[in-house]
Amino acid sequence: MQAFDAVHRAIHYPPDRRFRVWIDPRFLFAFAVVALAPVATGFAEYNAEHTNHGQPTLTSPKSKPVLAPRVETGW
């Protein structure tokens, strides 16, 4: 068996043998965008439904609430 020189010994038996996983930051960013897109869409829909667009809300016990058509999303 041939003996290792210093270069081969450093490759096969490194001094720091901790397990490391390197993840490309672009993949982390893409994952965050995909994971947070439904949350942001939900907030946008909630705000769109519950905003009175600057009009005063006039309610009385005799008036019936006017229900606007609900917009359904694809998800």
TACOR-V240239 format. One line per field, one symbol per residue. psi: psi as a letter, one per 20 degrees, with the letter a starting at -180 (. if undefined). burial: 1 if it has 9 or more other C-alpha atoms within 8 Angstrom, else 0. A space follows every 50 residues. Layout:
psi->???
burial->???
This chain:
psi->ppqqahghhhghmqhokqpppppphhhgggghghhighghgggggghhhk pjkipqooqrhiqqpopqpppqri.
burial->00000000110000000000000000010000000000000000000000 0000000000000000000000000
